[in-house]
Amino acid sequence: MTHNDLRSDALPTTVRGFLPASTVHDADRASSFLVEDVVVVDQAETFRGRGEVYAFLRDAGAEFEYTTEQIGARRVDDDHWVVTLRLEGTFPGGVAELDYRFTLRGDLVSELVIANHEA
């Protein structure tokens, strides 16, 4: 099944830089794409500010081995983008499709909501 509306190279540079850094837990690099007062919501848990988000990026899912594949992307408007990733690995359930809903402020991410993909 494919959800591709946009190719990866059509995404904003910020999103293209953030995603690969975050999937390998490179919190230093991923944090460079965030505003200071960033808000990240992952499965109903909220992290506020660069410090909390840094720890989340470093630690989230680190206890599991998994692969990620971008299976979709779409532009909502100039400041809002959604990227769908398929994760397969050793976490409970073994497979997940997640929407990464980005809100940009200028060239940085101001909000990211990670939730189960809405078919």
N, C-alpha and C positions, 0 to 999 in steps of 0.2 A: 504494500500500500504506500502511496506517495502523497505528500501534502505540499509539494513544492509549488509555490507561486513565484518565488524569487530565487535566483541563484545566489550563492554565498557572496560573490563579489559585488552584488547589488546592495548588500547591507551597508549601513554606515561603518566607517573605519573603526569607531569605538566598539561597536558590537562585534565586528570581526576580530578585534584584538582581545576583547574581554573573554569571549567564549572559550577559545583554546587555552588561555591561561587559567581560567577557573576550572576547567575539566581536569587539569593536571595538578590542581591545588597550588599553583604559583600565585600565592596571595599578594606578593609584592607587585608583580606585573598586573594582575587583575585589578588591584586597588588603584593603579595609576589611571584607570578609566572611570573612576568614581568621583562625584562631588563630595565635599567634606561631610555634608549632612544627608548622605545617601540613606535610603530605606530599602531593605531587602526583606521580602516575605517569602518564606519557603515552607510550603505545606502548613500554613497557618501560624508559623513561628516568625516573629518579627525581629529584625536586627536593625538598629539605628546608629548612624554615624560610622565613619570610616574604621574606627577601632573595633567595634562589634562585628562589622561586616568582614574585616580582615580575618578575625578569628574564625568566622563562619566559612570563609573561602578556603582557609588553611585546613580546616578539620572536617567539613561536611562530606560524609561518604568515604573518608580516608580509610576506614576499616574494611572496605569492600574493594574487590577488583571488578572493574567494569569497563566496557567500551561505550563510546558515544558516537552517534551518527546523526547529522542534521537531516531531517526528513521533510522539513518545511520551513518556510519563512514568508512573512508578509508585512507590508507597510500599512499601518493604520492611518497615520498622517506623518508630517515631518518630524514629530517628536515621539512617536509611539510605533514600536516594531515588535513583532512576535516571531520567535524562532522556536520550532518544535524539534526536540532532540529525542532520539530513541536510545535508551540505556539498556545494556544487557550485561549481567554479571552475577556476582555472588550475594547480592542483597536479597532480602525476602521478596519472593515473587519472580525474581530473575530477569524480568523485562518491564520497562516502564517507558511511556511516552509522556514527555513533560513539555509544557509551553513555558518559555522564558519571555515574559512580557516586559519589555524595556520602555522606560520613559527617559528621554534625553533632555538635558538642559545644556544648551550650547553643544560642545563636543564631548560631554561627559554623561555618564549614567546617573540620574538622580533617583530613580526607583527601578527595582526589579522584583517582579512577582513570579515565582516558580510554582506551577500547579499542574495537576494532571491535565493532559491534553484534552481539549474539548473537540470531539469528533464532529 
